[in-house]
Amino acid sequence: QVQLVESGGGLVQAGGSLRLSCAATRNSFSINDMAWYRQAPGKQRELVAHITSGGSTNYADSVKGRFVIARDNTKNTVYLQMSSLKPEDTAVYYCYADARLGPVKYVYWGQGTQVTVSS
């Protein structure tokens, strides 16, 4: 069983920066893709950024050029560097990871970390 432990959320002023971290612990399987999602009040959870085990990335249009996703495979950790933050980035940010054991895909979520951007 994989457990995702997130850290790094908080309150920041518009234009500021934050870095989120998510470590996969207790993992018996090899982690494949990792990602960050977010959910603002009254809205659906949306993909923010995604990174494969090989390092390929993709981003939501709303964060391109401002956010950078990276991972350290030796530590099973994924990071989200957020810059030029806007009030509309305010949300609970969730870490995602998946792993495969044969034909079965396992999906894991972190507990969420609050990011609040004040104007």
Backbone as CSV, one residue per row, in Angstrom:
resi,resn,N_x,N_y,N_z,CA_x,CA_y,CA_z,C_x,C_y,C_z
1,GLN,0.856,-1.190,0.000,0.000,0.000,0.000,0.892,1.240,0.000
2,VAL,0.543,2.208,-0.825,1.305,3.454,-0.931,0.603,4.545,-0.147
3,GLN,1.374,5.318,0.562,0.830,6.478,1.261,1.520,7.721,0.713
4,LEU,0.726,8.738,0.394,1.259,9.991,-0.124,1.178,11.045,0.968
5,VAL,2.317,11.633,1.298,2.392,12.626,2.362,2.770,13.965,1.751
6,GLU,1.857,14.920,1.848,2.039,16.231,1.234,2.499,17.254,2.269
7,SER,3.184,18.269,1.765,3.575,19.392,2.618,3.794,20.613,1.744
8,GLY,3.792,21.792,2.378,4.172,23.002,1.674,3.065,23.987,1.379
9,GLY,1.829,23.671,1.677,0.764,24.622,1.425,0.808,25.771,2.409
10,GLY,-0.063,26.743,2.193,-0.124,27.880,3.110,-0.774,29.083,2.481
11,LEU,-0.576,30.219,3.137,-1.136,31.490,2.697,-0.031,32.344,2.097
12,VAL,-0.298,32.901,0.930,0.690,33.733,0.263,-0.029,34.873,-0.455
13,GLN,0.661,35.977,-0.620,0.074,37.089,-1.353,0.181,36.850,-2.851
14,ALA,-0.707,37.485,-3.588,-0.662,37.391,-5.042,0.720,37.827,-5.540
15,GLY,1.222,37.067,-6.509,2.567,37.326,-7.023,3.652,36.542,-6.314
16,GLY,3.299,35.917,-5.220,4.273,35.153,-4.438,4.470,33.741,-4.963
17,SER,5.265,32.983,-4.215,5.608,31.619,-4.612,5.421,30.658,-3.450
18,LEU,5.169,29.414,-3.802,5.100,28.319,-2.838,5.629,27.073,-3.525
19,ARG,6.165,26.145,-2.727,6.561,24.848,-3.262,5.867,23.744,-2.471
20,LEU,5.163,22.913,-3.198,4.518,21.756,-2.599,5.395,20.523,-2.807
21,SER,5.370,19.641,-1.809,6.095,18.379,-1.902,5.155,17.232,-1.582
22,CYS,5.417,16.094,-2.170,4.606,14.911,-1.908,5.515,13.693,-1.977
23,ALA,5.628,13.001,-0.877,6.479,11.817,-0.807,5.623,10.562,-0.745
24,ALA,5.957,9.614,-1.579,5.279,8.318,-1.559,6.033,7.403,-0.612
25,THR,5.351,6.962,0.410,5.986,6.110,1.412,5.296,4.747,1.464
26,ARG,5.966,3.834,2.111,5.416,2.488,2.282,5.064,1.875,0.936
27,ASN,5.831,2.213,-0.098,5.465,1.718,-1.406,6.167,0.401,-1.722
28,SER,5.349,-0.581,-1.985,5.854,-1.882,-2.392,5.983,-1.977,-3.899
29,PHE,5.277,-1.070,-4.619,5.290,-1.106,-6.065,6.103,0.064,-6.589
30,SER,6.497,-0.030,-7.853,7.168,1.093,-8.490,6.134,2.125,-8.908
31,ILE,6.382,3.362,-8.530,5.483,4.442,-8.888,5.669,4.795,-10.352
32,ASN,4.581,4.934,-11.070,4.643,5.358,-12.466,4.426,6.866,-12.548
33,ASP,3.227,7.268,-12.931,2.934,8.692,-13.085,2.642,9.331,-11.731
34,MET,3.008,10.606,-11.626,2.649,11.412,-10.468,2.064,12.724,-10.977
35,ALA,1.257,13.343,-10.157,0.587,14.560,-10.621,0.105,15.371,-9.432
36,TRP,-0.269,16.596,-9.726,-0.958,17.467,-8.776,-2.308,17.855,-9.374
37,TYR,-3.335,17.725,-8.567,-4.668,18.191,-8.892,-5.045,19.261,-7.870
38,ARG,-6.089,20.010,-8.191,-6.593,20.969,-7.219,-8.106,21.046,-7.297
39,GLN,-8.684,21.449,-6.193,-10.132,21.613,-6.130,-10.461,22.861,-5.344
40,ALA,-11.082,23.796,-6.036,-11.526,25.029,-5.396,-12.958,24.829,-4.903
41,PRO,-13.389,25.640,-3.925,-14.748,25.492,-3.402,-15.796,25.591,-4.510
42,GLY,-16.698,24.625,-4.547,-17.777,24.643,-5.522,-17.375,24.219,-6.915
43,LYS,-16.126,23.784,-7.089,-15.661,23.387,-8.409,-15.190,21.938,-8.397
44,GLN,-15.077,21.372,-9.574,-14.588,20.003,-9.699,-13.069,19.972,-9.566
45,ARG,-12.581,18.817,-9.138,-11.135,18.636,-9.078,-10.573,18.679,-10.503
46,GLU,-9.454,19.385,-10.666,-8.862,19.521,-11.994,-7.379,19.216,-11.953
47,LEU,-6.879,18.724,-13.073,-5.452,18.447,-13.189,-4.686,19.753,-13.292
48,VAL,-3.624,19.857,-12.510,-2.750,21.031,-12.566,-1.509,20.717,-13.383
49,ALA,-0.841,19.612,-13.015,0.399,19.229,-13.691,0.618,17.739,-13.510
50,HIS,1.267,17.146,-14.502,1.460,15.702,-14.537,2.888,15.409,-14.972
51,ILE,3.482,14.363,-14.399,4.833,13.982,-14.789,4.932,12.457,-14.808
52,THR,5.515,11.945,-15.883,5.691,10.499,-15.993,6.953,10.060,-15.259
53,SER,7.145,8.763,-15.159,8.345,8.254,-14.502,9.598,8.645,-15.270
54,GLY,9.438,8.893,-16.567,10.566,9.294,-17.392,10.810,10.791,-17.420
55,GLY,9.918,11.543,-16.788,10.123,12.985,-16.681,9.344,13.835,-17.669
56,SER,8.511,13.231,-18.498,7.679,14.027,-19.398,6.588,14.722,-18.592
57,THR,6.324,15.974,-18.955,5.376,16.774,-18.179,4.280,17.353,-19.059
58,ASN,3.164,17.657,-18.440,2.151,18.480,-19.087,1.438,19.275,-18.006
59,TYR,0.887,20.410,-18.422,0.310,21.373,-17.493,-1.061,21.842,-17.966
60,ALA,-1.871,22.221,-17.009,-3.101,22.922,-17.342,-2.738,24.267,-17.964
61,ASP,-3.537,24.708,-18.911,-3.245,25.981,-19.573,-3.157,27.128,-18.575
62,SER,-3.955,27.059,-17.525,-4.021,28.160,-16.571,-2.745,28.330,-15.748
63,VAL,-1.873,27.324,-15.733,-0.662,27.414,-14.919,0.612,27.360,-15.751
64,LYS,0.491,27.184,-17.046,1.683,27.109,-17.896,2.508,28.385,-17.765
65,GLY,3.817,28.187,-17.610,4.708,29.324,-17.470,4.835,29.840,-16.046
66,ARG,3.981,29.343,-15.140,4.041,29.796,-13.743,4.388,28.655,-12.781
67,PHE,3.935,27.456,-13.103,4.160,26.287,-12.236,5.128,25.333,-12.919
68,VAL,5.922,24.655,-12.106,6.834,23.631,-12.606,6.708,22.387,-11.744
69,ILE,6.480,21.248,-12.395,6.420,19.973,-11.686,7.736,19.244,-11.913
70,ALA,8.220,18.606,-10.853,9.463,17.845,-10.935,9.365,16.668,-9.986
71,ARG,10.213,15.685,-10.180,10.193,14.529,-9.288,11.602,14.022,-9.059
72,ASP,11.763,13.402,-7.911,13.008,12.739,-7.563,12.671,11.267,-7.389
73,ASN,13.006,10.460,-8.380,12.618,9.056,-8.339,13.348,8.283,-7.235
74,THR,14.514,8.761,-6.834,15.235,8.076,-5.762,14.525,8.241,-4.424
75,LYS,13.721,9.309,-4.322,12.988,9.576,-3.082,11.487,9.372,-3.256
76,ASN,11.063,8.960,-4.458,9.623,8.824,-4.741,8.872,10.079,-4.320
77,THR,9.409,11.205,-4.687,8.846,12.488,-4.290,8.576,13.340,-5.523
78,VAL,7.434,14.016,-5.497,7.084,14.946,-6.563,6.928,16.338,-5.960
79,TYR,7.331,17.328,-6.719,7.286,18.716,-6.264,6.442,19.545,-7.227
80,LEU,5.877,20.608,-6.701,5.202,21.588,-7.542,5.688,22.962,-7.106
81,GLN,6.497,23.581,-7.938,6.957,24.943,-7.687,5.960,25.899,-8.318
82,MET,5.341,26.711,-7.493,4.304,27.623,-7.964,4.811,29.047,-7.817
83,SER,4.795,29.789,-8.910,5.257,31.171,-8.914,4.176,32.056,-9.494
84,SER,4.332,33.353,-9.294,3.356,34.332,-9.802,1.938,33.896,-9.456
85,LEU,1.746,33.534,-8.213,0.445,33.008,-7.790,-0.643,34.066,-7.884
86,LYS,-1.839,33.587,-8.222,-3.000,34.448,-8.384,-4.086,33.985,-7.404
87,PRO,-4.998,34.895,-7.050,-6.091,34.473,-6.160,-6.868,33.270,-6.698
88,GLU,-6.980,33.162,-8.005,-7.710,32.032,-8.580,-6.969,30.707,-8.459
89,ASP,-5.735,30.737,-7.970,-5.013,29.499,-7.684,-5.399,28.929,-6.319
90,THR,-6.178,29.669,-5.571,-6.606,29.209,-4.256,-7.423,27.922,-4.381
91,ALA,-7.003,26.893,-3.672,-7.658,25.585,-3.754,-6.978,24.631,-2.783
92,VAL,-7.584,23.473,-2.624,-6.896,22.364,-1.969,-6.161,21.596,-3.060
93,TYR,-4.874,21.401,-2.866,-4.041,20.714,-3.850,-3.809,19.272,-3.400
94,TYR,-4.050,18.357,-4.321,-3.936,16.928,-4.035,-2.827,16.300,-4.869
95,CYS,-2.043,15.493,-4.225,-1.018,14.718,-4.904,-1.634,13.417,-5.415
96,TYR,-1.186,12.985,-6.568,-1.670,11.760,-7.209,-0.468,10.910,-7.601
97,ALA,-0.629,9.609,-7.464,0.387,8.687,-7.966,-0.292,7.410,-8.403
98,ASP,0.291,6.752,-9.392,-0.224,5.443,-9.756,0.915,4.444,-9.896
99,ALA,0.559,3.193,-9.783,1.534,2.107,-9.842,0.862,0.904,-10.480
100,ARG,1.663,0.080,-11.073,1.123,-1.129,-11.710,1.745,-2.371,-11.104
101,LEU,0.905,-3.367,-10.925,1.371,-4.695,-10.551,0.753,-5.648,-11.556
102,GLY,1.544,-6.018,-12.558,0.989,-6.812,-13.646,-0.030,-5.984,-14.397
103,PRO,-1.218,-6.549,-14.624,-2.246,-5.823,-15.387,-3.065,-4.843,-14.544
104,VAL,-2.823,-4.811,-13.253,-3.648,-4.006,-12.358,-2.987,-2.656,-12.102
105,LYS,-3.764,-1.598,-12.264,-3.302,-0.229,-11.979,-3.871,0.219,-10.641
106,TYR,-2.992,0.679,-9.782,-3.392,1.206,-8.484,-3.243,2.727,-8.495
107,VAL,-4.235,3.414,-7.941,-4.233,4.868,-7.901,-4.248,5.323,-6.447
108,TYR,-3.415,6.308,-6.151,-3.307,6.806,-4.784,-3.455,8.325,-4.772
109,TRP,-4.036,8.825,-3.691,-4.227,10.267,-3.495,-3.670,10.679,-2.141
110,GLY,-3.122,11.889,-2.111,-2.741,12.478,-0.838,-3.955,13.049,-0.134
111,GLN,-3.740,13.537,1.074,-4.845,14.041,1.885,-5.238,15.469,1.505
112,GLY,-4.422,16.123,0.732,-4.711,17.486,0.305,-4.015,18.513,1.180
113,THR,-3.580,19.591,0.557,-2.962,20.693,1.290,-3.548,22.005,0.759
114,GLN,-3.916,22.877,1.681,-4.592,24.120,1.301,-3.576,25.149,0.819
115,VAL,-3.885,25.754,-0.315,-3.126,26.904,-0.818,-4.101,28.065,-0.938
116,THR,-3.789,29.150,-0.262,-4.628,30.338,-0.293,-3.795,31.513,-0.771
117,VAL,-4.275,32.168,-1.822,-3.575,33.322,-2.382,-4.441,34.549,-2.152
118,SER,-3.913,35.497,-1.411,-4.677,36.712,-1.104,-4.360,37.792,-2.128
119,SER,-5.347,38.613,-2.394,-5.163,39.684,-3.393,-4.640,40.951,-2.758
